[in-house]
């Protein structure tokens, strides 16, 4: 069991990302010494600005693919949170080679170093591994249903699933203490819409006064969780002995359609009691992602395992998070 305190040395790969940077802050608040490793391909230095002067914090600009640098950082740490990954549907479709190599080879490199030095690893996985299964809510032991190899989206799901297989194999064969967290639609003020993330993309459109672009018919549902609640779950998992060797869903169970999300954002931005439908534009998936793209109608996690292991409960309501995302986007627009 790992108890995170002022004696803990923690390495976070992907530490300049929006989840990674929030995790950095939470661990520093506990007194941990934290190193963020990030190549800044999708992470941002601005995410780390608030902690840059903290003597317990170190930023290393490099990739997990650099095994010499990675080896040193893992050796100097007690625990690794492996968050580095290719992110966002648009990036996945546009650059599938980068997606596969980053997600699979990067995870292997982290696990090899962890085995070498006997370090614990939390692997951040994704709800995408469930594919297009219709057995909701998704349980960690449920079957995965994926489309053909011709579909780029399924390559991302497969690459993250291979990362899970690797983590579990290192645990079973070499007793590396590994925990796998499947994250469901984490949102927060540092998240950007650059790679297709729906909340910051719609917020940006609403603030500019543009029509909000909703893919498909908008009836597909998602469950959004505040990044700070997600970070609490990740920390709780590494501090829970029973989580080692387990795959655990991390998410909210409150479903919201993308169309309803668009309406809610218009109300929050414009202060209207009712959002006009003429402010919403429907676009086909084919127009955005090309022929053959498949989306999931529902993405609902079963979080009973997380709650049973750690006692975790969601604390932050969705409207509070959306308000913070809107406020951060407004602040950035004033600075541009």
N, C-alpha and C positions, 0 to 999 in steps of 0.2 A: 504494500500500500504506500502511496506517495502523499504526504501531507505538504501542501505548498505553503511555505513561510519564508522568513528572511534568510534561511539557510539554503533555499532552493535556487538552483541554476537552471533556467528554462530556455530552450531553443524553440523558436517558432519559425518554421519555414513558411514563406508567403506572409511574413509579418507586416508588410506594408500594405496588404490588402485591407478591405474594409472590415472583414471579420478578424483577421490577424492583428490589426492595429488595436481593435477594441479588446482583444485578448491580452495584448501587451499591457494596455492600461490597467486592466483588472488585476493582472499578476503583479505589476509594480505597486498597486495599491495594497497588496498583501505583503509587500516587502521583498518579493522575489527579485533576483538578478535575472534580467531578460535580454536575450539576443534575438534580434529579428534578422533573418536571412531572406533576401528578396532580390530578384534581378530587375525589378521595376518594369517588367513587360506588361503587367496589368496593375500592379501595386503603385502607390504614389507616396513620395516623400512627404507631401502635405499631410497625409494621414498620421505621420509620426511627429509632427511639429510640436505637439503639446508635451511630448516626453523627451525631446531631443537633448535637453539640458540635465536630465536625470542621470546621475553618476552610475546608477545601477542598470542603465539601459545602453545597449550597443547595437548599432545597425551595421550589417555587413551586406554590401551590394554584390551579390553573386548568385549563381544558380545552383540548385541541388544537383545539377548535372556535373558540376565541378567537384569531383569526389575528394580531391585533396583538401579543399576548403571545408567541405561538408564533414569529412573525417575529423578535422580539428575541432569544429564546432560541436559535434556530437560528443567527442571525448571530453570537452570542457563543460558539458551540461549533465544534469541529472535526469532530465525528462525532455522529450521532443513532442511538440504538437506539429504534425505534418499537414499544413494547409495549402502548400504550394500546388497549384494545378492550373490547367487551362480552364477558363471560366466563360460562361455566357453562350447562349445558343448561336448567336451570330458568328462569334469567333470560332466555334466548333465547326460550323458549316463551311466557313471561309478557309480555315487552316487545319484540316484534319490530321496532317502529319505531326504538327506541333502538339496537337491535343493528345495523340496516342503516345508520342515519345515522352512528353512532360509527365503525363499521368502514370504511365507504367514504369519507365526507366527511373524517373525521379523517386517514386515510391520504393522501388527495389534498392536504390542507392541509400535511402534513409534507413531501411530495414537492415541492410548489410552492416552499416555503421553501428546501428543499435545493437545488433548481435555481437559485434566485435567488442563493444565496451559494456555490454549488459545494461543498456538503457531502456526505459519504458517509452513507448510510442503511442500517441493517440493519432489515428489516421482519420482525417475528415473525408467522408464519402458523401454521397448525394442520393436524394430520392429518385434520381434518374435511373438508378440501377433496377428499379421495379419495372421499367419499360412501360408497356401499355396494358399491364395487367388490369383487369376489371374487378378483382377481388379487393374491395376497399372496406374498411381502412387497411392500409398496407401493414402487414406484420413482418417482422424481421425474418421469420422462418417461412414466409410465403413464397410461392413460385414467382419467378421472373419471366416476363413475356416480352420478347424483343422482336423488332421487325428484321427485314433482310439486311445482309451486309452491304447492299447497295445504298442504304440510307445512312448519311453521315451522322445523323443524330445518334443512331444506335452505337456508333463507334465510341462516342463519349461514354455512354452507359456501360459499354463493355470494358473500356479502359479503367473506369472506376471500380467495376466489379473485379477485374483482374487484380487491382490494388488490394481489394478486400481479401481475395484468395491468397495473395502473397503474404499479407499480414497474418492471416490465420495459420498459414503454413509455417511461417517463422515461429509463431507461438507454439504450435503443436510439435514441430520437429526440434526446435532449439530453445524452447521455453522463453522466447523473447516476450516480455509483458506488453501485449498489444490490446488496445481498445479501439473499436471502429464506431464512429458516429456518423449516421446517415442524416444529413441536414436537409430540411424541407423549407425552401423559400424564406431565407433569412433576409431581413431588410433593416435599414438604418440610415442615418444622415450622411455617412461617408460613401454609401453605395452610389455608383454612377450608372447612367443608362447607356454608356458607350458600347457595351457588348450585348445589348438587348434585354437587360433587366427591366421588368415591366414597370415597377413602381417609380424609379427615378426617371424613366423615359416619359411616363404619363405626367408626372409632376412638372417636368421641364416644359412639355407642351402646354399644360394648363397655365403656367406662369407666363408664357409668351403670348397667351391668348389664342393659340392654335387649336384646331380641332384635335381631340384625343384619338389616336390611332388604336383601334381594337382589332386584334387578329381573329379571323373566323367569325363566328356568330356572337362571341363574347360570353357564352354560357358556360364555358369551361371554368372550373373552380380551382382555387388554390387556398392554402392555409398559410398566412404570413405570420412570422415570429420576429419580435424585436431582437436585434443583435446582442443586446445586453443580457436578455433572457437566454439566448443560445450560448453565450460565453459562460454564464453560470452553470449551464448543463455540462459543458465540456470540462470545466474545472471539477464539478462534482463527480464526473465519471472517472477521472484519473485518481481521485481520492477514495474511490469505492473498490475494495478488493474484488467483489463479485463481478465487476464489469470487465475484468481482464479476460481476454479470449472471447469477448462477446461483440455482437453487432447490435447497435442500439439506435433507434429512431430519435431524432431531436426535432421537434416542431410543434406547431399549434394544431388544435383540432377544430378550429372555427373556420368553416368553409365560406368562401366569398367568391362570387363569379367575377370575372374580369370586367364585365359590363357594370356590375354594381360597384366595383372598385373605381372605375372611371367616374361614375356619378358621385361617389363619395369624395373623390379628389376635387371635382369641380365645386362641390359645396364648400369644402374646406378652403379652397383657394379664393373663390369668389364670394363666399358668404351668402350663398343663395339657399333657400329652403328646398328648392327643386332644381335639378340640373337639366337644362334643355337637351333633348336628344340631337338637336342640330349641331351641338358642339362635339359630337362623336362621329368618327368616320370608321366604317368597317372595311378591313383589307383582308384579302385571302392569304392563307399561308403560302400558296404558290407564288404570289406576287413578291413576298418578302424573302422567302427561303428557297424558292425553286420547286420544280415538280417533284412530287413524291414525299414531301415533308409531312410527317405525322405528329400531331399533338395529342396530349393526354386530356381526357375530359375531366377527370378528377385526380387530385393528388392529396390524399388524406392519410396521415399517419396514425397508426396505433402507438400511443406513447406509454402504454401501461408498463412496459419493461423499464423504461427510463424512470418512471415514477416509483416503481417497486424497488429498483436498485438504489436510488438516491433520494427519494422523497421530493424531487424537483417539481415545482409548479410554475406555470406561467404567471408573471407579475405585471407585465406592462400591456395595457389595452392597445388595440390596433390604432385607434384614432390618435392616441398620444404619440405613437411612433410616426404616423403619417404627418402629424403636425411638426415633428422634429425634422423630418425629411424635407418638408416644404420650407421651413425656416432656414435650414442649411442651404437649400438651393437658392433661396432669395439672397442670402448673404453672399454666396459665390457670385451670383449675377451682378451684385453691386461692386464686387471687386474686379470683375472682368473689364 
